[in-house]
């Protein structure tokens, strides 16, 4: 599976909330330079920062046995 296909599959899972699930907001304090860098990375893959952070956290948990 290519990297783009893998991202698309993760986005499909992220978007697949059920009727009983609601979205919540989390605030994460980061430096302005980190925010700019991470937002640019998200946009480069066609993601908004929220989707990018959720996908990154899910991938980290999966790949590091958390």
PDB file of N, CA, C and O in Angstrom:
ATOM      1  N   UNK A   1       0.856  -1.181   0.000  1.00  0.00           N
ATOM      2  CA  UNK A   1       0.000   0.000   0.000  1.00  0.00           C
ATOM      3  C   UNK A   1       0.893   1.233   0.000  1.00  0.00           C
ATOM      4  O   UNK A   1       1.824   1.335   0.800  1.00  0.00           O
ATOM      5  N   UNK A   2       0.607   2.166  -0.899  1.00  0.00           N
ATOM      6  CA  UNK A   2       1.405   3.382  -0.971  1.00  0.00           C
ATOM      7  C   UNK A   2       1.104   4.279   0.227  1.00  0.00           C
ATOM      8  O   UNK A   2       0.102   4.108   0.922  1.00  0.00           O
ATOM      9  N   UNK A   3       2.002   5.242   0.446  1.00  0.00           N
ATOM     10  CA  UNK A   3       1.825   6.166   1.564  1.00  0.00           C
ATOM     11  C   UNK A   3       0.515   6.935   1.444  1.00  0.00           C
ATOM     12  O   UNK A   3      -0.181   7.131   2.440  1.00  0.00           O
ATOM     13  N   UNK A   4       0.166   7.378   0.213  1.00  0.00           N
ATOM     14  CA  UNK A   4      -1.093   8.114   0.013  1.00  0.00           C
ATOM     15  C   UNK A   4      -2.301   7.232   0.302  1.00  0.00           C
ATOM     16  O   UNK A   4      -3.276   7.694   0.895  1.00  0.00           O
ATOM     17  N   UNK A   5      -2.248   5.964  -0.112  1.00  0.00           N
ATOM     18  CA  UNK A   5      -3.356   5.051   0.150  1.00  0.00           C
ATOM     19  C   UNK A   5      -3.478   4.798   1.649  1.00  0.00           C
ATOM     20  O   UNK A   5      -4.586   4.705   2.179  1.00  0.00           O
ATOM     21  N   UNK A   6      -2.338   4.687   2.333  1.00  0.00           N
ATOM     22  CA  UNK A   6      -2.344   4.459   3.768  1.00  0.00           C
ATOM     23  C   UNK A   6      -2.970   5.649   4.492  1.00  0.00           C
ATOM     24  O   UNK A   6      -3.773   5.463   5.407  1.00  0.00           O
ATOM     25  N   UNK A   7      -2.612   6.864   4.092  1.00  0.00           N
ATOM     26  CA  UNK A   7      -3.202   8.070   4.690  1.00  0.00           C
ATOM     27  C   UNK A   7      -4.696   8.112   4.410  1.00  0.00           C
ATOM     28  O   UNK A   7      -5.482   8.445   5.297  1.00  0.00           O
ATOM     29  N   UNK A   8      -5.097   7.777   3.189  1.00  0.00           N
ATOM     30  CA  UNK A   8      -6.520   7.780   2.840  1.00  0.00           C
ATOM     31  C   UNK A   8      -7.291   6.782   3.694  1.00  0.00           C
ATOM     32  O   UNK A   8      -8.401   7.075   4.138  1.00  0.00           O
ATOM     33  N   UNK A   9      -6.712   5.602   3.928  1.00  0.00           N
ATOM     34  CA  UNK A   9      -7.375   4.596   4.760  1.00  0.00           C
ATOM     35  C   UNK A   9      -7.519   5.091   6.199  1.00  0.00           C
ATOM     36  O   UNK A   9      -8.555   4.878   6.828  1.00  0.00           O
ATOM     37  N   UNK A  10      -6.486   5.748   6.718  1.00  0.00           N
ATOM     38  CA  UNK A  10      -6.562   6.273   8.079  1.00  0.00           C
ATOM     39  C   UNK A  10      -7.594   7.391   8.170  1.00  0.00           C
ATOM     40  O   UNK A  10      -8.310   7.497   9.166  1.00  0.00           O
ATOM     41  N   UNK A  11      -7.673   8.234   7.125  1.00  0.00           N
ATOM     42  CA  UNK A  11      -8.672   9.300   7.116  1.00  0.00           C
ATOM     43  C   UNK A  11     -10.084   8.731   7.101  1.00  0.00           C
ATOM     44  O   UNK A  11     -10.976   9.254   7.769  1.00  0.00           O
ATOM     45  N   UNK A  12     -10.288   7.660   6.338  1.00  0.00           N
ATOM     46  CA  UNK A  12     -11.606   7.021   6.308  1.00  0.00           C
ATOM     47  C   UNK A  12     -11.989   6.536   7.698  1.00  0.00           C
ATOM     48  O   UNK A  12     -13.136   6.691   8.116  1.00  0.00           O
ATOM     49  N   UNK A  13     -11.042   5.954   8.412  1.00  0.00           N
ATOM     50  CA  UNK A  13     -11.319   5.485   9.767  1.00  0.00           C
ATOM     51  C   UNK A  13     -11.592   6.659  10.703  1.00  0.00           C
ATOM     52  O   UNK A  13     -12.477   6.582  11.554  1.00  0.00           O
ATOM     53  N   UNK A  14     -10.837   7.743  10.549  1.00  0.00           N
ATOM     54  CA  UNK A  14     -11.016   8.930  11.375  1.00  0.00           C
ATOM     55  C   UNK A  14     -12.386   9.557  11.143  1.00  0.00           C
ATOM     56  O   UNK A  14     -13.033  10.009  12.088  1.00  0.00           O
ATOM     57  N   UNK A  15     -12.822   9.583   9.903  1.00  0.00           N
ATOM     58  CA  UNK A  15     -14.095  10.216   9.553  1.00  0.00           C
ATOM     59  C   UNK A  15     -15.292   9.342   9.916  1.00  0.00           C
ATOM     60  O   UNK A  15     -16.422   9.829   9.951  1.00  0.00           O
ATOM     61  N   UNK A  16     -15.061   8.079  10.183  1.00  0.00           N
ATOM     62  CA  UNK A  16     -16.158   7.149  10.392  1.00  0.00           C
ATOM     63  C   UNK A  16     -16.735   7.138  11.794  1.00  0.00           C
ATOM     64  O   UNK A  16     -16.792   6.084  12.427  1.00  0.00           O
ATOM     65  N   UNK A  17     -17.160   8.277  12.288  1.00  0.00           N
ATOM     66  CA  UNK A  17     -17.807   8.301  13.593  1.00  0.00           C
ATOM     67  C   UNK A  17     -19.229   7.779  13.446  1.00  0.00           C
ATOM     68  O   UNK A  17     -19.850   7.922  12.393  1.00  0.00           O
ATOM     69  N   UNK A  18     -19.726   7.184  14.497  1.00  0.00           N
ATOM     70  CA  UNK A  18     -21.088   6.660  14.471  1.00  0.00           C
ATOM     71  C   UNK A  18     -22.046   7.713  15.009  1.00  0.00           C
ATOM     72  O   UNK A  18     -21.623   8.759  15.502  1.00  0.00           O
ATOM     73  N   UNK A  19     -23.318   7.431  14.909  1.00  0.00           N
ATOM     74  CA  UNK A  19     -24.346   8.383  15.342  1.00  0.00           C
ATOM     75  C   UNK A  19     -24.231   8.696  16.830  1.00  0.00           C
ATOM     76  O   UNK A  19     -24.602   9.790  17.254  1.00  0.00           O
ATOM     77  N   UNK A  20     -23.725   7.760  17.633  1.00  0.00           N
ATOM     78  CA  UNK A  20     -23.658   7.994  19.080  1.00  0.00           C
ATOM     79  C   UNK A  20     -22.340   8.649  19.496  1.00  0.00           C
ATOM     80  O   UNK A  20     -22.169   8.993  20.666  1.00  0.00           O
ATOM     81  N   UNK A  21     -21.406   8.827  18.559  1.00  0.00           N
ATOM     82  CA  UNK A  21     -20.145   9.482  18.877  1.00  0.00           C
ATOM     83  C   UNK A  21     -20.243  10.969  18.578  1.00  0.00           C
ATOM     84  O   UNK A  21     -20.871  11.380  17.602  1.00  0.00           O
ATOM     85  N   UNK A  22     -19.617  11.763  19.422  1.00  0.00           N
ATOM     86  CA  UNK A  22     -19.531  13.194  19.163  1.00  0.00           C
ATOM     87  C   UNK A  22     -18.066  13.595  19.177  1.00  0.00           C
ATOM     88  O   UNK A  22     -17.227  12.900  19.750  1.00  0.00           O
ATOM     89  N   UNK A  23     -17.776  14.682  18.565  1.00  0.00           N
ATOM     90  CA  UNK A  23     -16.404  15.188  18.540  1.00  0.00           C
ATOM     91  C   UNK A  23     -16.161  16.025  19.785  1.00  0.00           C
ATOM     92  O   UNK A  23     -17.073  16.665  20.309  1.00  0.00           O
ATOM     93  N   UNK A  24     -14.929  16.010  20.246  1.00  0.00           N
ATOM     94  CA  UNK A  24     -14.516  16.820  21.385  1.00  0.00           C
ATOM     95  C   UNK A  24     -13.281  17.612  20.972  1.00  0.00           C
ATOM     96  O   UNK A  24     -12.581  17.250  20.026  1.00  0.00           O
ATOM     97  N   UNK A  25     -13.030  18.682  21.685  1.00  0.00           N
ATOM     98  CA  UNK A  25     -11.884  19.527  21.392  1.00  0.00           C
ATOM     99  C   UNK A  25     -10.829  19.337  22.469  1.00  0.00           C
ATOM    100  O   UNK A  25     -11.138  19.286  23.659  1.00  0.00           O
ATOM    101  N   UNK A  26      -9.581  19.234  22.033  1.00  0.00           N
ATOM    102  CA  UNK A  26      -8.443  19.163  22.949  1.00  0.00           C
ATOM    103  C   UNK A  26      -7.490  20.291  22.601  1.00  0.00           C
ATOM    104  O   UNK A  26      -7.234  20.558  21.427  1.00  0.00           O
ATOM    105  N   UNK A  27      -6.976  20.940  23.606  1.00  0.00           N
ATOM    106  CA  UNK A  27      -5.998  22.001  23.394  1.00  0.00           C
ATOM    107  C   UNK A  27      -4.623  21.467  23.746  1.00  0.00           C
ATOM    108  O   UNK A  27      -4.427  20.878  24.809  1.00  0.00           O
ATOM    109  N   UNK A  28      -3.675  21.676  22.849  1.00  0.00           N
ATOM    110  CA  UNK A  28      -2.316  21.204  23.057  1.00  0.00           C
ATOM    111  C   UNK A  28      -1.384  22.392  22.898  1.00  0.00           C
ATOM    112  O   UNK A  28      -1.234  22.911  21.792  1.00  0.00           O
ATOM    113  N   UNK A  29      -0.755  22.833  23.980  1.00  0.00           N
ATOM    114  CA  UNK A  29       0.150  23.974  23.850  1.00  0.00           C
ATOM    115  C   UNK A  29       1.445  23.558  23.149  1.00  0.00           C
ATOM    116  O   UNK A  29       2.121  22.622  23.575  1.00  0.00           O
ATOM    117  N   UNK A  30       1.782  24.272  22.063  1.00  0.00           N
ATOM    118  CA  UNK A  30       3.024  24.045  21.341  1.00  0.00           C
ATOM    119  C   UNK A  30       3.588  25.409  20.940  1.00  0.00           C
ATOM    120  O   UNK A  30       2.873  26.411  20.940  1.00  0.00           O
ATOM    121  N   UNK A  31       4.850  25.432  20.607  1.00  0.00           N
ATOM    122  CA  UNK A  31       5.453  26.690  20.188  1.00  0.00           C
ATOM    123  C   UNK A  31       4.895  27.103  18.833  1.00  0.00           C
ATOM    124  O   UNK A  31       4.396  26.272  18.073  1.00  0.00           O
ATOM    125  N   UNK A  32       4.984  28.381  18.543  1.00  0.00           N
ATOM    126  CA  UNK A  32       4.502  28.896  17.259  1.00  0.00           C
ATOM    127  C   UNK A  32       5.250  28.228  16.108  1.00  0.00           C
ATOM    128  O   UNK A  32       4.647  27.894  15.088  1.00  0.00           O
ATOM    129  N   UNK A  33       6.567  28.031  16.264  1.00  0.00           N
ATOM    130  CA  UNK A  33       7.337  27.421  15.177  1.00  0.00           C
ATOM    131  C   UNK A  33       6.921  25.970  14.955  1.00  0.00           C
ATOM    132  O   UNK A  33       6.862  25.516  13.812  1.00  0.00           O
ATOM    133  N   UNK A  34       6.632  25.233  16.030  1.00  0.00           N
ATOM    134  CA  UNK A  34       6.147  23.857  15.865  1.00  0.00           C
ATOM    135  C   UNK A  34       4.776  23.833  15.209  1.00  0.00           C
ATOM    136  O   UNK A  34       4.504  22.975  14.369  1.00  0.00           O
ATOM    137  N   UNK A  35       3.914  24.768  15.584  1.00  0.00           N
ATOM    138  CA  UNK A  35       2.591  24.825  14.973  1.00  0.00           C
ATOM    139  C   UNK A  35       2.707  25.079  13.477  1.00  0.00           C
ATOM    140  O   UNK A  35       2.024  24.434  12.681  1.00  0.00           O
ATOM    141  N   UNK A  36       3.563  26.010  13.093  1.00  0.00           N
ATOM    142  CA  UNK A  36       3.748  26.313  11.671  1.00  0.00           C
ATOM    143  C   UNK A  36       4.296  25.105  10.921  1.00  0.00           C
ATOM    144  O   UNK A  36       3.834  24.792   9.823  1.00  0.00           O
ATOM    145  N   UNK A  37       5.280  24.426  11.509  1.00  0.00           N
ATOM    146  CA  UNK A  37       5.892  23.253  10.869  1.00  0.00           C
ATOM    147  C   UNK A  37       4.885  22.121  10.725  1.00  0.00           C
ATOM    148  O   UNK A  37       4.795  21.506   9.662  1.00  0.00           O
ATOM    149  N   UNK A  38       4.129  21.841  11.776  1.00  0.00           N
ATOM    150  CA  UNK A  38       3.164  20.740  11.742  1.00  0.00           C
ATOM    151  C   UNK A  38       1.967  21.067  10.844  1.00  0.00           C
ATOM    152  O   UNK A  38       1.444  20.182  10.167  1.00  0.00           O
ATOM    153  N   UNK A  39       1.539  22.308  10.835  1.00  0.00           N
ATOM    154  CA  UNK A  39       0.444  22.716   9.943  1.00  0.00           C
ATOM    155  C   UNK A  39       0.873  22.596   8.488  1.00  0.00           C
ATOM    156  O   UNK A  39       0.091  22.167   7.640  1.00  0.00           O
ATOM    157  N   UNK A  40       2.103  22.970   8.200  1.00  0.00           N
ATOM    158  CA  UNK A  40       2.618  22.836   6.831  1.00  0.00           C
ATOM    159  C   UNK A  40       2.672  21.365   6.422  1.00  0.00           C
ATOM    160  O   UNK A  40       2.325  21.023   5.292  1.00  0.00           O
ATOM    161  N   UNK A  41       3.101  20.501   7.327  1.00  0.00           N
ATOM    162  CA  UNK A  41       3.148  19.061   7.027  1.00  0.00           C
ATOM    163  C   UNK A  41       1.742  18.534   6.771  1.00  0.00           C
ATOM    164  O   UNK A  41       1.532  17.744   5.851  1.00  0.00           O
ATOM    165  N   UNK A  42       0.781  18.966   7.578  1.00  0.00           N
ATOM    166  CA  UNK A  42      -0.608  18.532   7.394  1.00  0.00           C
ATOM    167  C   UNK A  42      -1.123  18.971   6.025  1.00  0.00           C
ATOM    168  O   UNK A  42      -1.684  18.166   5.281  1.00  0.00           O
ATOM    169  N   UNK A  43      -0.932  20.246   5.694  1.00  0.00           N
ATOM    170  CA  UNK A  43      -1.418  20.776   4.417  1.00  0.00           C
ATOM    171  C   UNK A  43      -0.755  20.080   3.235  1.00  0.00           C
ATOM    172  O   UNK A  43      -1.386  19.884   2.196  1.00  0.00           O
ATOM    173  N   UNK A  44       0.514  19.705   3.388  1.00  0.00           N
ATOM    174  CA  UNK A  44       1.231  19.025   2.301  1.00  0.00           C
ATOM    175  C   UNK A  44       0.588  17.680   1.965  1.00  0.00           C
ATOM    176  O   UNK A  44       0.747  17.165   0.858  1.00  0.00           O
ATOM    177  N   UNK A  45      -0.136  17.121   2.929  1.00  0.00           N
ATOM    178  CA  UNK A  45      -0.817  15.842   2.712  1.00  0.00           C
ATOM    179  C   UNK A  45      -2.329  16.010   2.567  1.00  0.00           C
ATOM    180  O   UNK A  45      -3.077  15.032   2.600  1.00  0.00           O
ATOM    181  N   UNK A  46      -2.770  17.255   2.406  1.00  0.00           N
ATOM    182  CA  UNK A  46      -4.194  17.514   2.205  1.00  0.00           C
ATOM    183  C   UNK A  46      -5.030  17.366   3.461  1.00  0.00           C
ATOM    184  O   UNK A  46      -6.226  17.085   3.385  1.00  0.00           O
ATOM    185  N   UNK A  47      -4.403  17.554   4.630  1.00  0.00           N
ATOM    186  CA  UNK A  47      -5.106  17.394   5.903  1.00  0.00           C
ATOM    187  C   UNK A  47      -5.203  18.718   6.633  1.00  0.00           C
ATOM    188  O   UNK A  47      -4.399  19.624   6.414  1.00  0.00           O
ATOM    189  N   UNK A  48      -6.192  18.820   7.499  1.00  0.00           N
ATOM    190  CA  UNK A  48      -6.209  19.946   8.422  1.00  0.00           C
ATOM    191  C   UNK A  48      -5.401  19.528   9.651  1.00  0.00           C
ATOM    192  O   UNK A  48      -5.154  18.335   9.834  1.00  0.00           O
ATOM    193  N   UNK A  49      -4.984  20.465  10.494  1.00  0.00           N
ATOM    194  CA  UNK A  49      -4.165  20.090  11.647  1.00  0.00           C
ATOM    195  C   UNK A  49      -4.824  19.067  12.569  1.00  0.00           C
ATOM    196  O   UNK A  49      -4.142  18.189  13.096  1.00  0.00           O
ATOM    197  N   UNK A  50      -6.123  19.165  12.771  1.00  0.00           N
ATOM    198  CA  UNK A  50      -6.815  18.226  13.649  1.00  0.00           C
ATOM    199  C   UNK A  50      -6.693  16.787  13.140  1.00  0.00           C
ATOM    200  O   UNK A  50      -6.339  15.883  13.897  1.00  0.00           O
ATOM    201  N   UNK A  51      -6.986  16.585  11.864  1.00  0.00           N
ATOM    202  CA  UNK A  51      -6.878  15.249  11.281  1.00  0.00           C
ATOM    203  C   UNK A  51      -5.440  14.760  11.331  1.00  0.00           C
ATOM    204  O   UNK A  51      -5.189  13.591  11.623  1.00  0.00           O
ATOM    205  N   UNK A  52      -4.493  15.653  11.046  1.00  0.00           N
ATOM    206  CA  UNK A  52      -3.077  15.296  11.078  1.00  0.00           C
ATOM    207  C   UNK A  52      -2.664  14.814  12.463  1.00  0.00           C
ATOM    208  O   UNK A  52      -2.010  13.779  12.591  1.00  0.00           O
ATOM    209  N   UNK A  53      -3.042  15.561  13.502  1.00  0.00           N
ATOM    210  CA  UNK A  53      -2.660  15.183  14.862  1.00  0.00           C
ATOM    211  C   UNK A  53      -3.309  13.866  15.282  1.00  0.00           C
ATOM    212  O   UNK A  53      -2.666  13.031  15.919  1.00  0.00           O
ATOM    213  N   UNK A  54      -4.572  13.679  14.930  1.00  0.00           N
ATOM    214  CA  UNK A  54      -5.245  12.422  15.275  1.00  0.00           C
ATOM    215  C   UNK A  54      -4.589  11.235  14.570  1.00  0.00           C
ATOM    216  O   UNK A  54      -4.357  10.195  15.185  1.00  0.00           O
ATOM    217  N   UNK A  55      -4.293  11.392  13.285  1.00  0.00           N
ATOM    218  CA  UNK A  55      -3.644  10.308  12.546  1.00  0.00           C
ATOM    219  C   UNK A  55      -2.255  10.028  13.094  1.00  0.00           C
ATOM    220  O   UNK A  55      -1.864   8.869  13.234  1.00  0.00           O
ATOM    221  N   UNK A  56      -1.508  11.077  13.403  1.00  0.00           N
ATOM    222  CA  UNK A  56      -0.157  10.895  13.936  1.00  0.00           C
ATOM    223  C   UNK A  56      -0.195  10.190  15.290  1.00  0.00           C
ATOM    224  O   UNK A  56       0.607   9.292  15.544  1.00  0.00           O
ATOM    225  N   UNK A  57      -1.112  10.586  16.147  1.00  0.00           N
ATOM    226  CA  UNK A  57      -1.223   9.950  17.459  1.00  0.00           C
ATOM    227  C   UNK A  57      -1.640   8.489  17.322  1.00  0.00           C
ATOM    228  O   UNK A  57      -1.075   7.619  17.986  1.00  0.00           O
ATOM    229  N   UNK A  58      -2.628   8.212  16.464  1.00  0.00           N
ATOM    230  CA  UNK A  58      -3.058   6.823  16.256  1.00  0.00           C
ATOM    231  C   UNK A  58      -1.924   5.971  15.707  1.00  0.00           C
ATOM    232  O   UNK A  58      -1.722   4.839  16.148  1.00  0.00           O
ATOM    233  N   UNK A  59      -1.183   6.513  14.744  1.00  0.00           N
ATOM    234  CA  UNK A  59      -0.072   5.753  14.169  1.00  0.00           C
ATOM    235  C   UNK A  59       1.014   5.505  15.206  1.00  0.00           C
ATOM    236  O   UNK A  59       1.585   4.416  15.256  1.00  0.00           O
ATOM    237  N   UNK A  60       1.302   6.495  16.028  1.00  0.00           N
ATOM    238  CA  UNK A  60       2.315   6.330  17.066  1.00  0.00           C
ATOM    239  C   UNK A  60       1.898   5.233  18.047  1.00  0.00           C
ATOM    240  O   UNK A  60       2.699   4.368  18.400  1.00  0.00           O
ATOM    241  N   UNK A  61       0.652   5.277  18.478  1.00  0.00           N
ATOM    242  CA  UNK A  61       0.151   4.271  19.417  1.00  0.00           C
ATOM    243  C   UNK A  61       0.244   2.877  18.808  1.00  0.00           C
ATOM    244  O   UNK A  61       0.681   1.936  19.469  1.00  0.00           O
ATOM    245  N   UNK A  62      -0.163   2.746  17.562  1.00  0.00           N
ATOM    246  CA  UNK A  62      -0.131   1.454  16.875  1.00  0.00           C
ATOM    247  C   UNK A  62       1.295   0.932  16.720  1.00  0.00           C
ATOM    248  O   UNK A  62       1.557  -0.246  16.963  1.00  0.00           O
ATOM    249  N   UNK A  63       2.207   1.798  16.319  1.00  0.00           N
ATOM    250  CA  UNK A  63       3.565   1.366  16.009  1.00  0.00           C
ATOM    251  C   UNK A  63       4.495   1.278  17.208  1.00  0.00           C
ATOM    252  O   UNK A  63       5.597   0.740  17.095  1.00  0.00           O
ATOM    253  N   UNK A  64       4.073   1.796  18.352  1.00  0.00           N
ATOM    254  CA  UNK A  64       4.917   1.756  19.537  1.00  0.00           C
ATOM    255  C   UNK A  64       4.289   0.969  20.685  1.00  0.00           C
ATOM    256  O   UNK A  64       4.723   1.079  21.832  1.00  0.00           O
ATOM    257  N   UNK A  65       3.273   0.180  20.370  1.00  0.00           N
ATOM    258  CA  UNK A  65       2.637  -0.743  21.317  1.00  0.00           C
ATOM    259  C   UNK A  65       2.180  -0.043  22.603  1.00  0.00           C
ATOM    260  O   UNK A  65       2.425  -0.545  23.700  1.00  0.00           O
ATOM    261  N   UNK A  66       1.525   1.097  22.474  1.00  0.00           N
ATOM    262  CA  UNK A  66       0.978   1.793  23.632  1.00  0.00           C
ATOM    263  C   UNK A  66      -0.364   1.248  23.972  1.00  0.00           C
ATOM    264  O   UNK A  66      -0.994   1.707  24.925  1.00  0.00           O
TER     265      UNK A  66
END
